[in-house]
Amino acid sequence: MGALKMRTCLAALFLIAVLLPMNFADDCTAPRLSVLGGHDVIAYRQIPPGSSAVKGRATHMTTFAGYTFLFVDAANMELFDSDPVRFIPAW
């Protein structure tokens, strides 16, 4: 990953952690919790309108910039790992 992408991502994560109200940060952005409450960020982009998000599994877990991401399968985890900045949520 390029240095500029990494700095941009880290800056965004820092701003999320600092600027969001504490109750929301505890639910969605706290590094001690899984991002998006453990929902798969790859599968999330493919949900048909009106459908529910899909929870990831602890067996398919990766970490980026200190945050934990869960995935439904190894394929989604590998896709995320190939370019995390592309898939991290934009709050």
N, C-alpha and C positions, 0 to 999 in steps of 0.2 A: 504494500500500500504506500502511496506517495506521502511525503511528509506534509504537504499542504492538506490533503484529505484528512490525515490523522489530526492535524492541528484544528481543522474546521470541526471535526467530529468532537474532539475533546472540548473545544470552546462551547459547542452547542450543549453537550452534556453538562458542563459546568453551569451554564446559564439556566438550564432546566432545573438543576438541583438548587440553585440559589434563588431564582425568581418565582418559582411556583409556591403557592401556599402549602404549609406543612401537611395538612390533611391529604391533599392531592398527591404531594410528593411521596408520602408514605405509601399510598396505594399504587402509584404507577412508575415512579422514578427512583425510589430508594435503592441504592446498590445492594442492600441486603436482601431485597426481594427480586423475583424474576420480572423482567421487563414485560409490560402489558399483562400483568397478573399470570404469567406463564403461558399466554397464548402464543402460538407459532406466528412470527412476523411474516414469514413467507406465505403460509397458508392464508393469513389474514388478507393479503392482497388479492387473493383469488376467490374470496367468498362471494357468492351471488347475493344481490340485494335482498334484505329481509332474512338472511340466514345468520346463524350464530357463529362466532369465532371458535376456532379449534384449539384446545389446550395441547401444549407440547408435553413431552415426557422427560423425566429426569435422565433417562438412558440416552437421550439425544440433546445434550446440553453443551453450550459453548459460552465463553466469556469474551467480551469486547469492552475495552476502556473501563474495566472494573464492574461492568453490568453483566448479569446472567441472562441468557436467552435459551428458551426451551423450544424444541421442534418435534413434530409428529413422527419424523423419520430421518434417517441419515442423509437422504437426498436433499431435503430442505436445509439441514444443518450445513452440508457441504456448499450449497448454493450461497447461503449467508456468509460462510467463512471465506468464500472467493472474493467478496466485495461488501464487507459489513456496512460501510458508509451508505451504500445504495439502499439498504434495507432497514436501517434503524428508524424508528418512528420520529416524525417531525412534530414536536409539540409546539 
